[in-house]
Amino acid sequence: MSRTVRIAALASAALGLVALATPSQAASTTGALMLTHVRPNAAGADTRDGVQLNLNGEYFVIKNVTTRTINTSGYIPDITTNTYGRALPSYYLPAGAKAYVHTGSGRHYRDSTGAHHIYRGYARHTLLNTSTATNPDLRLKKPGSPDNNTATGSITTCNWNTAADGTTYSC
């Protein structure tokens, strides 16, 4: 074997090892939307004197992984230990864009940095701060899927176990 061929073979093998050592993308999806991050525990207390606080500080982030605009209407966030999975509202998320899906109320919009914001309209916190439930803690399901804490209809999932105050986790 010539020296050039040996060097090329060694270089190819080295690149292959580097590729194996590189972590793959943690999140995945079988649909148009993918969960990328979650902040299940908004900064500060959840309630004070019976009043819910900082509902919009609790959120998850979805990404449109297609090359076309997707309407988020009907996608079901299914939280493992409860039935707070009302379908997402209608919002047209452009190709490749990410949206913060907030627990509380607000006007859906795109901010000056290009981030999209969608509001679910809950009057209480819905994401788990602590969990002993079976993984995952959150599933995003295709439209028409049941909110029944099973994998049926799941396109992407996220797990965080115990959530630190105000911490955002990658999915």
Secondary structure, 3 states (H helix, E strand, C coil): CCHHHHHHHHHHHHHHHHHHHCCCCCCCCCCCEEEEEEECCCCCCCEECCEECCHHHCEEEEEECCCCCEECCCCEEEECCCCCCCCCCCCEECCCCEEEEECCCCCCEECCCCCEEEECCCCCCCCCCCCCCCCCCEEEECCCCCCCCCCCCEEEEECCCCCCCCCCEEC
